[in-house]
C-alpha cells in the first residue's frame, strides 16, 4: 500500500465560519474552496484552507442530524478524517478492507472540467476515519463538482508553516499496542520510535507509526496511571474518548512563526520551570542557536542522531481544552524531541493545575 502524503485533514466543528476565520487570521492559512448545499454538499458547510502543502477542511453541520452533528456533540471541535494520498484509491481501499478495515464509504469518483478525483474511506481504530484520495492531476480542485474555488477568500497574510509534520493521538489506557497493530497490519505502517514518560504525578507510553518512506506520521500515546489524573486522561475525558490531541505544523523559521502567533493572539505553553537552565547541560553546545531567544519565545530544543529540532506548543483554543497545535522546525532531526515530550507533559500538567485552582 502506497501513501505519498497526508492529503488533507478534515475537522468537524461547531461553526465552520468561525473556525476558518481562526485558522486564516491566527495561523496563517488561506481559504481556497468552499462547499455546501448549493454545490451538492448536503447538510453541511465546508471550507478548504491551505498553507504550504498543508491542507485543512473545516466542516460544520447545517442541522442536528448526521455524522457531523453527532461528532461535535460527542467530542467538540476535532479531527474526524486524516486523508491519505495514494496513486490508486480503489486498490488501497480493497486491500485495507481485505486486511480487516471497516468500510465507511466505497470509492466515489468526482469529475468536473476534465479534473478527476477518487475518494474512499475506512474507519480508524477510534472515532476517526482515513480517506484514500487519488488525484489524477495534482493541482485539481479539492473535490471537483462538489467544492468551488474561492478566488479571494480570507488569508492570514505571510505563510508561517510549510507542511503538516505529524498528528499526535491520545488513546484510552491499554489500547496503544492494538492501535499500533491496526496501522501496521491494515495500512502497512512501521513502528519507528518508542518513548515512555514519567512525571511527578503521572505518565504515558508512546509509539510512533509511519508510512513506508515516512511521509505520514502518527505519534500514539496512552496514559499510565499515577498519583494524579494526567494530561492525556484530561484530554480523553474532555474529548469523550480517543482522538487527535494535536496537529504539528512544520516551519522553516520557528522564531518568526512564534512572533506572528503571539501578535495574532495565540497563547503558547510555558516551558517547565528550570528547563532552560539545564538545556546546555543536557544538549551540550546549542550552536547555532542561542538560549536567550529560545527562552524568550518558550521554544523547546532537542537533538537526535541526525540533528536538532525546535518545538513550541499552543494552548488549546477550545472550550473543552482539547485540540492544540505544535510548531516544529527540523535541522535534519528525524525524531520528536524525546526530552521535550517530558517537558510538554509537565507543562500541560502545570496548565491543568492552574486551570483547576
N, C-alpha and C positions, 0 to 999 in steps of 0.2 A: 504494500500500500504506500503510495507516494503522496506526501503532503508538502507542498512547496512553501507555504507561508500561512500565517493567520490572515484569512481573507477579510474578516471583519468580526467585531463583537457587537451583539445586539443587547441593549439594556431595556428591560421593561420598567417603566417609570410611571409615577402618578400623573405627571404633566410634561409631555414631550416638549412643549414650547419653552417652559422654564428651564428644563434640563439642557436643551440645546443652547439656550442663552448662556447658562453657566459654562458649558464646555467651550463655547466660542469666546466669550468675553473674559473668562478667568483662566482657561487652559490653552488658549491659542488656536483652537480648531476653527474651521470654516465650513459653512453649510454648502453642500453641493447638490443635494437632491431631496425631494420630499415625496411622500405618498399618502393617500387617504382614500375615502370612498369615491371621490371624483376621479381617481386614477385607477380604480379597480381594487384598492386595498380595503377590504370590508372590515368594518367595526373597529378600526384603529387609525391612528395618525402617527407617521414616522418621519424622521429627518435623518439624512445621511451626512455625517461630519467627517472631515478629513484633515490630516496634518502629517506632512511627510508621507510615509507609506502606511501610517496608522489610519484605520477607518472604524468609526463607531456609528451605530444606528441606535437612536433613542425612539422608543415606541410607547405610546400610551393608548389605553382603551377609550372608546367612544361610548361604551355602555357598560353595564355592570356584569355582563356575561362574558364567557370566553376565557382563553388561557391568559391573556394579558392582565385582565382584571383579577383573576384568581391568583396569579403570581404576585402581583403587587399587594393584595390583601395578606398573603402568607408571608412575604419576605420584605415588603417595602421596595424601594428602587434597587435594582440589582441586575447582574449579568445573567441573561437567560440562554444565549446562544454564542458559542465561540465557533465561528465558521472557519473551515479549513479549505485552502485552495488545493485543487487536485486536477491533473490532466484528464481524468475520466471519472465523473461523478457516479455514473451507473455502476462501474466496476467497483469503486470504493464502497458504495452503499451495499451492493450484493455481497461483497467479501466481508464487510463488517457484520451484516446480518447472519451470514453463514457462521461467523465466529462467535455468535451469541448475542449481538447487539439487538435491542428492541427497536423496530422501525417506528418512526414518528411520521414521516412523510416520504412517499415514494418519489423517485426522480420526476421533476417537472421542468419543462423547457420554456424559457421566456425569450421571445423573439420580437424585435421591432427595428425597422430601418436597417436591416441587414446585420443587426447585432444579435448574438445568441448566448444565453447563459443557462446552464443546467444546475438545478439545486435539488438536493435530497437531504433528509435529516434523520439522525438516530438519537436515541436517548442516551445521556451520560449516566454515570453511576449515582448521581444525585438529582436534584430538581433543576438540572440544566441539560442542554442538548448540544449536539455538534452537527452543523450542516456541512455538507460537502458541496463546494462551489467550483464549477468548471466554466472558465471563460475562454471562448474561442478567440476573442480579441481582448488583450489585457486592459485596454483603455475603454472597454464597453461601458454603457450605463450600468448603474448598480443592479437593477433587475429590469431589463427593457420591457416597456409596455405597462409596468406597474408603478415605477418611480419616474418622476420627471425631473430634469435638471433645474437647479436654481441658479440663475445667471448671476445674481448679485446678492447672495444670501449673507447672513451675519458672519463676520470674521473677527478674530481676535488680533488681527494685525500680524506682527512678525511671528514666525514659527518658533516654538520652544522645543519641540520634540521631533525626532527623525523617524521613529517607528515604535511599535509595541515590543517590549523586551520579553515580558512574560506575564502570566496570570497566576496569582497565588490563591490556593483554595484552603479554606478552613473546613475540616472534616469532623464528623462526630467521633467520639472515642472508639477505638478498636475497629475502625474501618479503613485505616491507612493502607494496609497491605492488600486488602480486597480492591481498593481503588487503584493502587499500583498495578495489580493484576489485570484489571479491566483495560488500562491503557496499553499494557504490554501484549495481552492476548488478543484484544479486539482491534486496536489501532496500530499495533506493531511498534509502539514506542519502546525506548530503552531507559532503564534507571541509571542516572548519571551522577547523582550526588546524594549524600546522606548527612543529616545534621540532627543532633539531639541536644536540646537546650534545657537547662535548669536554672531557675531564679530562686530568690529567697522564698517565694510563695508558691510557684507552680512550674510548669514546664511544657515542652512539646517534643514530638518526634516528627521529623520531616524527611521526605524523599522527593527528589526531582525526577520527573519523567520528561523525555524529549523525543521528538520525532527523529527518524533517521536523517542525519545531516544537521540536526539541532535547531532547525528553523522554527519549530513550535515547542514551547517550553512551559511546563506546569509544575511549580513547586507545590507539593501536597503536604498539609500539616494537620496533625491531630493532637489534642491536648493530653497531657499527662497529669494525673491527679496530684494536688499539692495541698498545702495548708489553707489556701485561699483560691477562690474561683479565678482562673487566669483569663487573659485577653481573648484566647480562642473560644473558651466557654462563653464569654460575654458576647462575642460575635454570633456564635451559633444560637444562643438564646434570643438575641435581638432579631436575627435574620430568620428565625424559625426553621433552623436546620443548616446543613452544609451548603457552601456556596463560594463564589469568588470573593475573597476578602479584600484583595487589592489588585489593581492593574498597574504594571510598571511600564513607564514610558522611557525610551532611550533618548538621551540628549547628547549633543556634541559639545555643549557648553553649559554645564550644570549651574555654574555661578550666575550666568546671565538668566537662566531659566528660573532660579530661585528668586532673584531680584524682581523679575517680572511677576512671578506668582504673588509675592508679597505686595507689590504695587496693585495687583488685582484683587487683593483682599483674601487670598488663600492662606489659611493658617497652617503652619508646619509644626510637626512634633519636635519638642526639645530633646536634645541628646541627654542621656542619663548623666547624673552628677559624676564628675571625675573622668568622663570619657576622654576629653582632650588632653588632660594632664598625663594620662597613661598612653597616649597614642604613639608617641615616638618610642617609648619603651617596648611596646607591643610590635610595632612595624619596623623599627629602625629608622633610617633616614626617610623623610617624607618627600624628598626631591622627586619631581619638580614642583611639588605642592608646598604650601606654607600653612602652618597650623592656624594662624590668626584669621585668614579669610575663610577657612573651613568652619572654624568655631563661630564666627560672626553670622554664618548662614545655617548653622546646625547640620552641616554636611558631614556624613559619616564616611570613613575611608577604610579600605581593607586591601589586602594583597592575596593572590594565589600563585600557583606555579607559573602562570603565564603573564601576569601583570597586575595592575592596580585597578580598583574601581571606586567610584564615589557614589553615594546614595543619600537621598533625603526623602522623608515621608510626610505626606499631608495629614492633617486631622480630617476625620470624616465630616462631610458637609451635610449628612443626612440626619433627620430627627432620631432615627434608631441608632445612630453612631455605628453604622456598618461599613459599607464600601468606602475605601480610601484609595489614595494613589501614591505611587513611588516614582521618583525621577532618578535615573541611573545613568552614569557616564562610565564607559568601559575604556580602559587603556590596555588592551589585549587580554584583560581578565575574562575568564570563562565561567567563574563561579558566581555565587550570590551573596558574598560577604558573610562568611560563617560567623565571624566575631560580631558583625553588625546585626545578625539575626538575634543574638543575645541582647544587644543594645536596644533593638527595636522592641523586643519582648518586654524589657524592663521599662522602656519609655511608655509603651501602651498601658502597662500596669500602673505607672505613675499617673497617667492621664485618667484612668478609671478611678483611682483613689481620689483625685481632685474632684472629679465629677460627682462622686458619691458624698463628698464632705460638704 
